[in-house]
Amino acid sequence: TLAIQGDWGTGKTSIMYQVEEKLKEKASSNSKGKIKTIFFNTWQYSQFDMDKNLAVTLITDLIDELEVTDVNKIENLKKSLAVITKSMEYLKLDFGLLNIEKINNQLLKFISNEEKSNNLKNLKQNLQSMIDESIKENNYEKIVIFIDDLDRLFPQKAIEFLEILKLFLDCRNCVFVLAIDYNVVLRGTKSKYGDDLDNEKGKAFFEKIIQVPFTVPVANYHMENFVNVSLEKINFHFDNDVTKNITQLIRDSIGNNPRSVNRLFNSVSLLMHIINPNNELENDDKLLIIATVCFQLRFNEAYDYLLTSYNNSPEDSEETKYFLIDLLENSFEIPDDADYNSLVFRYGIFSFKNQKELESFRKFFNTLKLLLKYNVDKLEVEEFENLMKKMSSSNTISTGNLDIDINKTSTQNHSPNEDVQFVIRKLFNTLVNTN
Protein backbone atom coordinates (compact mmCIF):
# COMPACT_ATOMS: atom_id res chain seq x y z
CA THR A 1 0.00 0.00 0.00
CA LEU A 2 1.33 3.40 -1.05
CA ALA A 3 0.17 6.81 0.15
CA ILE A 4 0.30 10.22 -1.47
CA GLN A 5 0.31 12.57 1.52
CA GLY A 6 -0.60 16.23 1.54
CA ASP A 7 -3.05 18.77 2.89
CA TRP A 8 -6.47 19.10 1.32
CA GLY A 9 -6.20 20.85 -2.05
CA THR A 10 -2.46 20.35 -2.59
CA GLY A 11 -2.81 18.31 -5.77
CA LYS A 12 -2.94 14.69 -4.60
CA THR A 13 -5.68 13.86 -7.10
CA SER A 14 -3.69 15.42 -9.94
CA ILE A 15 -0.68 13.29 -9.09
CA MET A 16 -2.83 10.15 -8.95
CA TYR A 17 -4.32 10.88 -12.37
CA GLN A 18 -0.88 11.49 -13.84
CA VAL A 19 0.53 8.29 -12.35
CA GLU A 20 -2.50 6.39 -13.67
CA GLU A 21 -1.94 7.91 -17.11
CA LYS A 22 1.72 6.86 -17.09
CA LEU A 23 0.75 3.32 -16.12
CA LYS A 24 -1.75 3.22 -18.99
CA GLU A 25 0.95 4.44 -21.37
CA LYS A 26 3.23 1.65 -20.17
CA ALA A 27 0.44 -0.88 -20.65
CA SER A 28 -0.23 0.26 -24.23
CA SER A 29 3.44 0.03 -25.18
CA ASN A 30 4.12 -3.33 -23.49
CA SER A 31 1.68 -6.13 -24.28
CA LYS A 32 3.51 -8.59 -22.01
CA GLY A 33 3.39 -6.53 -18.83
CA LYS A 34 0.10 -4.65 -18.83
CA ILE A 35 -1.02 -2.96 -15.63
CA LYS A 36 -4.72 -2.75 -14.86
CA THR A 37 -5.72 0.48 -13.11
CA ILE A 38 -8.92 1.03 -11.13
CA PHE A 39 -9.94 4.42 -9.68
CA PHE A 40 -12.17 4.53 -6.60
CA ASN A 41 -13.48 7.82 -5.22
CA THR A 42 -14.64 7.44 -1.62
CA TRP A 43 -16.19 10.90 -1.41
CA GLN A 44 -18.81 10.35 -4.10
CA TYR A 45 -20.17 7.38 -2.14
CA SER A 46 -20.23 9.29 1.13
CA GLN A 47 -22.47 11.93 -0.47
CA PHE A 48 -25.21 9.31 -0.81
CA ASP A 49 -24.76 7.93 2.72
CA MET A 50 -22.96 4.88 1.32
CA ASP A 51 -19.87 5.37 3.46
CA LYS A 52 -20.95 2.88 6.13
CA ASN A 53 -19.72 -0.07 4.06
CA LEU A 54 -17.16 1.58 1.82
CA ALA A 55 -14.93 -1.50 1.79
CA VAL A 56 -17.83 -3.63 0.57
CA THR A 57 -18.57 -1.05 -2.11
CA LEU A 58 -14.92 -1.10 -3.14
CA ILE A 59 -14.91 -4.89 -3.50
CA THR A 60 -18.15 -4.72 -5.51
CA ASP A 61 -16.57 -2.21 -7.88
CA LEU A 62 -13.47 -4.37 -8.04
CA ILE A 63 -15.55 -7.37 -9.14
CA ASP A 64 -16.97 -5.32 -12.02
CA GLU A 65 -13.58 -3.98 -13.07
CA LEU A 66 -11.59 -7.23 -13.02
CA GLU A 67 -13.07 -8.49 -16.31
CA VAL A 68 -13.25 -12.15 -15.29
CA THR A 69 -15.31 -14.51 -17.47
CA ASP A 70 -15.57 -17.36 -14.95
CA VAL A 71 -19.12 -17.00 -13.62
CA ASN A 72 -18.50 -19.43 -10.74
CA LYS A 73 -15.63 -17.33 -9.37
CA ILE A 74 -17.78 -14.21 -9.53
CA GLU A 75 -20.69 -15.92 -7.76
CA ASN A 76 -18.47 -17.37 -5.03
CA LEU A 77 -17.00 -13.95 -4.31
CA LYS A 78 -20.43 -12.32 -4.23
CA LYS A 79 -21.69 -14.94 -1.75
CA SER A 80 -18.72 -14.29 0.53
CA LEU A 81 -19.32 -10.57 0.20
CA ALA A 82 -22.99 -10.98 1.14
CA VAL A 83 -21.97 -12.57 4.44
CA ILE A 84 -19.66 -9.66 5.20
CA THR A 85 -22.35 -7.14 4.30
CA LYS A 86 -24.85 -8.75 6.69
CA SER A 87 -22.32 -8.97 9.49
CA MET A 88 -20.57 -5.61 9.05
CA GLU A 89 -22.91 -3.71 11.37
CA TYR A 90 -21.85 -5.97 14.24
CA LEU A 91 -18.15 -5.59 13.64
CA LYS A 92 -16.33 -3.54 16.28
CA LEU A 93 -12.60 -3.18 15.66
CA ASP A 94 -10.20 -2.45 18.50
CA PHE A 95 -6.93 -0.60 17.97
CA GLY A 96 -4.22 -3.06 17.02
CA LEU A 97 -6.68 -5.82 16.08
CA LEU A 98 -5.37 -5.95 12.54
CA ASN A 99 -5.62 -9.75 12.62
CA ILE A 100 -7.98 -11.54 10.28
CA GLU A 101 -8.28 -14.71 12.42
CA LYS A 102 -9.42 -12.78 15.52
CA ILE A 103 -11.95 -10.69 13.63
CA ASN A 104 -13.10 -13.77 11.74
CA ASN A 105 -14.02 -15.40 15.08
CA GLN A 106 -16.02 -12.31 16.06
CA LEU A 107 -17.95 -12.37 12.81
CA LEU A 108 -18.76 -16.07 13.07
CA LYS A 109 -20.76 -15.34 16.23
CA PHE A 110 -23.27 -13.35 14.18
CA ILE A 111 -23.81 -15.53 11.13
CA SER A 112 -25.83 -18.70 10.82
CA ASN A 113 -24.36 -22.20 10.64
CA GLU A 114 -25.40 -22.41 7.00
CA GLU A 115 -23.28 -19.37 6.19
CA LYS A 116 -20.24 -20.21 8.29
CA SER A 117 -18.39 -21.60 5.29
CA ASN A 118 -18.56 -18.18 3.66
CA ASN A 119 -16.37 -16.47 6.22
CA LEU A 120 -13.67 -13.87 5.92
CA LYS A 121 -11.07 -16.41 4.85
CA ASN A 122 -13.27 -17.48 1.96
CA LEU A 123 -13.81 -13.88 1.00
CA LYS A 124 -10.09 -13.25 0.77
CA GLN A 125 -9.46 -16.56 -0.99
CA ASN A 126 -12.24 -15.95 -3.50
CA LEU A 127 -11.06 -12.42 -4.11
CA GLN A 128 -7.49 -13.59 -4.60
CA SER A 129 -8.68 -16.32 -6.96
CA MET A 130 -10.59 -13.78 -9.02
CA ILE A 131 -7.60 -11.43 -9.14
CA ASP A 132 -5.37 -14.30 -10.27
CA GLU A 133 -7.90 -15.22 -12.95
CA SER A 134 -8.12 -11.62 -14.17
CA ILE A 135 -4.33 -11.35 -14.39
CA LYS A 136 -4.15 -14.64 -16.30
CA GLU A 137 -7.03 -13.94 -18.70
CA ASN A 138 -6.00 -10.37 -19.51
CA ASN A 139 -2.22 -10.78 -19.34
CA TYR A 140 -1.87 -8.25 -16.53
CA GLU A 141 1.37 -7.88 -14.62
CA LYS A 142 -0.42 -6.42 -11.62
CA ILE A 143 -3.53 -4.48 -10.64
CA VAL A 144 -3.23 -0.96 -9.21
CA ILE A 145 -6.19 0.45 -7.28
CA PHE A 146 -6.23 4.22 -6.70
CA ILE A 147 -8.36 5.32 -3.73
CA ASP A 148 -8.99 9.06 -3.66
CA ASP A 149 -10.53 11.62 -1.31
CA LEU A 150 -10.15 9.71 1.96
CA ASP A 151 -9.54 13.07 3.63
CA ARG A 152 -13.04 14.20 2.62
CA LEU A 153 -14.56 11.52 4.84
CA PHE A 154 -15.10 12.01 8.54
CA PRO A 155 -11.73 11.10 10.10
CA GLN A 156 -13.19 8.15 12.03
CA LYS A 157 -14.79 6.78 8.83
CA ALA A 158 -11.45 7.08 7.05
CA ILE A 159 -9.75 5.10 9.82
CA GLU A 160 -12.38 2.35 9.76
CA PHE A 161 -12.03 2.10 5.99
CA LEU A 162 -8.24 1.80 6.27
CA GLU A 163 -8.57 -0.96 8.88
CA ILE A 164 -10.91 -3.01 6.73
CA LEU A 165 -8.83 -2.30 3.65
CA LYS A 166 -5.82 -3.81 5.38
CA LEU A 167 -7.81 -6.89 6.44
CA PHE A 168 -9.72 -7.71 3.29
CA LEU A 169 -7.67 -6.43 0.40
CA ASP A 170 -4.09 -7.35 1.16
CA CYS A 171 -3.94 -9.46 -1.98
CA ARG A 172 -1.10 -10.77 -4.13
CA ASN A 173 -0.32 -8.74 -7.29
CA CYS A 174 -2.46 -5.84 -6.05
CA VAL A 175 -1.08 -2.40 -5.21
CA PHE A 176 -3.21 0.21 -3.47
CA VAL A 177 -2.44 3.91 -3.86
CA LEU A 178 -4.19 6.13 -1.30
CA ALA A 179 -4.54 9.91 -1.37
CA ILE A 180 -4.71 10.97 2.26
CA ASP A 181 -3.79 13.70 4.69
CA TYR A 182 -1.68 12.30 7.53
CA ASN A 183 -3.41 14.66 9.99
CA VAL A 184 -6.75 13.06 9.09
CA VAL A 185 -5.32 9.72 10.22
CA LEU A 186 -4.24 11.22 13.56
CA ARG A 187 -7.63 12.87 14.11
CA GLY A 188 -9.41 9.66 13.11
CA THR A 189 -7.48 7.46 15.52
CA LYS A 190 -8.18 9.89 18.38
CA SER A 191 -11.86 10.10 17.43
CA LYS A 192 -12.21 6.32 17.30
CA TYR A 193 -10.00 5.30 20.21
CA GLY A 194 -10.06 8.37 22.46
CA ASP A 195 -8.05 11.55 22.95
CA ASP A 196 -5.59 9.75 25.20
CA LEU A 197 -4.16 8.05 22.11
CA ASP A 198 -0.87 9.85 21.55
CA ASN A 199 0.61 10.86 18.19
CA GLU A 200 3.20 8.07 18.33
CA LYS A 201 0.48 5.42 18.37
CA GLY A 202 -1.32 7.26 15.58
CA LYS A 203 1.91 7.23 13.60
CA ALA A 204 2.35 3.51 14.31
CA PHE A 205 -1.16 2.88 12.97
CA PHE A 206 -0.37 4.83 9.80
CA GLU A 207 2.88 2.95 9.25
CA LYS A 208 1.13 -0.39 9.74
CA ILE A 209 -1.30 0.46 6.95
CA ILE A 210 1.08 2.31 4.60
CA GLN A 211 4.30 0.70 3.40
CA VAL A 212 5.52 3.44 1.05
CA PRO A 213 4.61 7.10 1.75
CA PHE A 214 5.10 9.95 -0.72
CA THR A 215 4.67 13.59 0.27
CA VAL A 216 3.45 16.27 -2.13
CA PRO A 217 6.25 18.92 -2.23
CA VAL A 218 3.91 21.91 -2.06
CA ALA A 219 6.57 24.30 -0.77
CA ASN A 220 8.54 23.82 -3.98
CA TYR A 221 5.76 24.37 -6.50
CA HIS A 222 6.71 26.65 -9.39
CA MET A 223 4.04 29.10 -8.36
CA GLU A 224 5.02 31.82 -10.80
CA ASN A 225 4.29 29.59 -13.81
CA PHE A 226 0.98 28.54 -12.31
CA VAL A 227 0.03 32.16 -11.55
CA ASN A 228 1.00 33.26 -15.05
CA VAL A 229 -1.20 30.59 -16.66
CA SER A 230 -4.08 31.49 -14.33
CA LEU A 231 -3.75 35.18 -15.21
CA GLU A 232 -3.85 34.41 -18.93
CA LYS A 233 -7.01 32.36 -18.48
CA ILE A 234 -8.85 35.42 -17.17
CA ASN A 235 -7.24 37.64 -19.82
CA PHE A 236 -4.89 39.47 -17.45
CA HIS A 237 -1.53 40.27 -19.01
CA PHE A 238 1.40 41.69 -17.04
CA ASP A 239 5.15 41.82 -17.49
CA ASN A 240 7.40 39.37 -15.65
CA ASP A 241 8.26 41.71 -12.77
CA VAL A 242 4.59 42.36 -12.00
CA THR A 243 3.80 38.64 -12.21
CA LYS A 244 6.57 37.97 -9.69
CA ASN A 245 5.05 40.51 -7.30
CA ILE A 246 1.57 39.01 -7.76
CA THR A 247 3.01 35.58 -7.00
CA GLN A 248 4.67 36.91 -3.85
CA LEU A 249 1.42 38.54 -2.73
CA ILE A 250 -0.39 35.22 -3.18
CA ARG A 251 2.32 33.41 -1.20
CA ASP A 252 2.05 36.01 1.57
CA SER A 253 -1.72 35.63 1.75
CA ILE A 254 -3.24 32.28 0.76
CA GLY A 255 0.03 30.36 0.35
CA ASN A 256 1.00 27.69 -2.19
CA ASN A 257 -2.11 25.51 -2.03
CA PRO A 258 -3.18 25.02 -5.68
CA ARG A 259 -6.87 24.72 -4.89
CA SER A 260 -6.82 27.96 -2.88
CA VAL A 261 -5.03 29.71 -5.74
CA ASN A 262 -7.64 28.39 -8.18
CA ARG A 263 -10.31 29.74 -5.90
CA LEU A 264 -8.60 33.13 -5.78
CA PHE A 265 -8.66 33.46 -9.56
CA ASN A 266 -12.25 32.20 -9.74
CA SER A 267 -13.20 35.04 -7.36
CA VAL A 268 -11.18 37.57 -9.37
CA SER A 269 -12.83 36.40 -12.60
CA LEU A 270 -16.29 36.70 -11.04
CA LEU A 271 -15.52 40.20 -9.80
CA MET A 272 -14.39 41.21 -13.27
CA HIS A 273 -17.71 40.06 -14.73
CA ILE A 274 -19.56 42.07 -12.08
CA ILE A 275 -17.46 45.24 -12.24
CA ASN A 276 -16.56 45.34 -15.91
CA PRO A 277 -17.84 42.46 -18.06
CA ASN A 278 -16.03 43.79 -21.14
CA ASN A 279 -12.64 43.52 -19.42
CA GLU A 280 -11.81 47.16 -20.18
CA LEU A 281 -10.13 47.95 -16.87
CA GLU A 282 -6.62 49.31 -16.70
CA ASN A 283 -3.90 47.04 -15.35
CA ASP A 284 -3.67 49.08 -12.14
CA ASP A 285 -7.33 48.37 -11.43
CA LYS A 286 -6.85 44.67 -12.19
CA LEU A 287 -3.96 44.53 -9.75
CA LEU A 288 -6.10 46.25 -7.15
CA ILE A 289 -8.80 43.60 -7.59
CA ILE A 290 -6.26 40.79 -7.11
CA ALA A 291 -4.86 42.51 -4.02
CA THR A 292 -8.25 43.05 -2.36
CA VAL A 293 -9.38 39.46 -3.01
CA CYS A 294 -6.13 38.18 -1.47
CA PHE A 295 -6.78 40.47 1.49
CA GLN A 296 -10.32 39.22 1.93
CA LEU A 297 -9.45 35.53 1.58
CA ARG A 298 -6.56 35.56 4.03
CA PHE A 299 -7.43 38.27 6.56
CA ASN A 300 -11.20 38.27 6.42
CA GLU A 301 -11.86 39.65 9.93
CA ALA A 302 -9.42 42.52 9.46
CA TYR A 303 -10.91 43.17 6.03
CA ASP A 304 -14.46 43.32 7.43
CA TYR A 305 -13.44 45.61 10.28
CA LEU A 306 -11.67 48.01 7.92
CA LEU A 307 -14.52 48.12 5.42
CA THR A 308 -17.24 48.45 8.06
CA SER A 309 -15.40 51.30 9.80
CA TYR A 310 -14.83 53.12 6.52
CA ASN A 311 -18.43 52.73 5.33
CA ASN A 312 -19.84 53.87 8.70
CA SER A 313 -17.65 56.96 8.95
CA PRO A 314 -19.00 60.48 8.36
CA GLU A 315 -18.64 61.54 4.73
CA ASP A 316 -15.13 62.78 3.90
CA SER A 317 -13.94 62.24 7.47
CA GLU A 318 -10.21 62.85 7.18
CA GLU A 319 -9.74 61.85 10.80
CA THR A 320 -11.21 58.38 10.14
CA LYS A 321 -9.07 57.95 7.03
CA TYR A 322 -5.85 58.72 8.90
CA PHE A 323 -6.96 56.46 11.74
CA LEU A 324 -7.53 53.51 9.39
CA ILE A 325 -4.30 54.20 7.49
CA ASP A 326 -2.40 54.12 10.77
CA LEU A 327 -4.05 50.81 11.66
CA LEU A 328 -3.03 49.32 8.31
CA GLU A 329 0.53 50.56 8.63
CA ASN A 330 0.83 49.21 12.18
CA SER A 331 -0.89 45.85 11.60
CA PHE A 332 -3.97 47.09 13.49
CA GLU A 333 -2.02 48.10 16.56
CA ILE A 334 -2.72 51.69 17.67
CA PRO A 335 0.46 53.81 17.65
CA ASP A 336 1.57 54.95 21.11
CA ASP A 337 1.76 58.60 20.05
CA ALA A 338 -1.74 58.71 18.52
CA ASP A 339 -4.89 59.92 20.26
CA TYR A 340 -7.68 57.87 18.72
CA ASN A 341 -9.84 57.27 21.80
CA SER A 342 -12.98 58.76 20.30
CA LEU A 343 -12.56 56.75 17.08
CA VAL A 344 -11.90 53.53 18.98
CA PHE A 345 -15.08 54.22 20.95
CA ARG A 346 -16.98 54.74 17.69
CA TYR A 347 -15.61 51.83 15.62
CA GLY A 348 -14.25 49.46 18.22
CA ILE A 349 -10.89 47.84 17.57
CA PHE A 350 -9.62 44.78 15.78
CA SER A 351 -6.46 42.92 16.73
CA PHE A 352 -4.85 39.76 15.45
CA LYS A 353 -5.07 36.67 17.65
CA ASN A 354 -1.34 36.16 17.92
CA GLN A 355 2.02 37.59 16.92
CA LYS A 356 2.37 35.18 14.02
CA GLU A 357 -0.82 36.48 12.40
CA LEU A 358 0.28 40.05 12.99
CA GLU A 359 3.64 39.43 11.31
CA SER A 360 1.91 37.66 8.42
CA PHE A 361 -0.28 40.69 7.81
CA ARG A 362 2.67 43.06 8.04
CA LYS A 363 4.51 41.09 5.37
CA PHE A 364 1.39 40.89 3.20
CA PHE A 365 0.66 44.62 3.43
CA ASN A 366 4.23 45.56 2.50
CA THR A 367 4.02 43.29 -0.55
CA LEU A 368 0.64 44.81 -1.44
CA LYS A 369 2.11 48.32 -1.43
CA LEU A 370 5.01 47.15 -3.57
CA LEU A 371 2.68 45.52 -6.10
CA LEU A 372 0.36 48.53 -6.32
CA LYS A 373 3.29 50.99 -6.35
CA TYR A 374 1.96 52.74 -3.29
CA ASN A 375 4.09 54.86 -1.00
CA VAL A 376 6.21 52.29 0.83
CA ASP A 377 6.73 54.56 3.85
CA LYS A 378 3.08 55.34 4.48
CA LEU A 379 -0.11 54.99 2.48
CA GLU A 380 -1.33 58.23 0.90
CA VAL A 381 -4.96 59.22 1.42
CA GLU A 382 -5.72 58.88 -2.30
CA GLU A 383 -4.15 55.41 -2.35
CA PHE A 384 -6.18 54.44 0.69
CA GLU A 385 -9.42 55.63 -0.94
CA ASN A 386 -8.70 53.62 -4.10
CA LEU A 387 -8.07 50.55 -1.99
CA MET A 388 -11.31 51.00 -0.05
CA LYS A 389 -13.37 51.46 -3.23
CA LYS A 390 -12.08 48.18 -4.63
CA MET A 391 -12.61 46.48 -1.27
CA SER A 392 -16.25 47.57 -1.39
CA SER A 393 -16.56 46.04 -4.86
CA SER A 394 -14.78 42.88 -3.76
CA ASN A 395 -17.24 42.53 -0.90
CA THR A 396 -20.07 41.90 -3.39
CA ILE A 397 -19.00 38.27 -3.56
CA SER A 398 -18.80 35.93 -0.59
CA THR A 399 -15.41 34.37 -0.23
CA GLY A 400 -16.25 32.43 2.91
CA ASN A 401 -13.89 29.90 4.39
CA LEU A 402 -10.70 28.76 2.69
CA ASP A 403 -11.47 25.14 3.62
CA ILE A 404 -14.54 25.14 1.36
CA ASP A 405 -13.81 24.28 -2.26
CA ILE A 406 -16.26 25.95 -4.67
CA ASN A 407 -14.73 24.65 -7.88
CA LYS A 408 -13.92 20.96 -7.39
CA THR A 409 -13.31 19.31 -10.73
CA SER A 410 -12.27 15.79 -11.62
CA THR A 411 -8.74 16.93 -12.36
CA GLN A 412 -6.68 19.82 -11.11
CA ASN A 413 -5.56 22.32 -13.75
CA HIS A 414 -2.17 23.11 -12.28
CA SER A 415 1.06 21.75 -13.64
CA PRO A 416 3.43 20.26 -11.07
CA ASN A 417 7.04 21.37 -11.12
CA GLU A 418 10.13 19.18 -11.23
CA ASP A 419 9.78 18.17 -7.57
CA VAL A 420 6.26 16.91 -8.17
CA GLN A 421 7.35 15.21 -11.39
CA PHE A 422 10.06 13.51 -9.34
CA VAL A 423 7.41 12.21 -6.91
CA ILE A 424 5.30 11.01 -9.85
CA ARG A 425 8.26 9.20 -11.42
CA LYS A 426 9.27 7.62 -8.11
CA LEU A 427 5.71 6.53 -7.41
CA PHE A 428 5.33 5.20 -10.95
CA ASN A 429 8.59 3.25 -10.74
CA THR A 430 7.60 1.82 -7.36
CA LEU A 431 4.27 0.63 -8.75
CA VAL A 432 5.89 -0.93 -11.81
CA ASN A 433 8.58 -2.70 -9.78
CA THR A 434 6.35 -3.88 -6.91
CA ASN A 435 6.25 -7.68 -6.72
Summary of the structure (lengths in Angstrom):
residues: 435
radius of gyration: 27.5
end to end distance: 12.0
largest distance: 86.6
contacts: 1313
relative contact order: 0.13
helix: 62%
strand: 7%
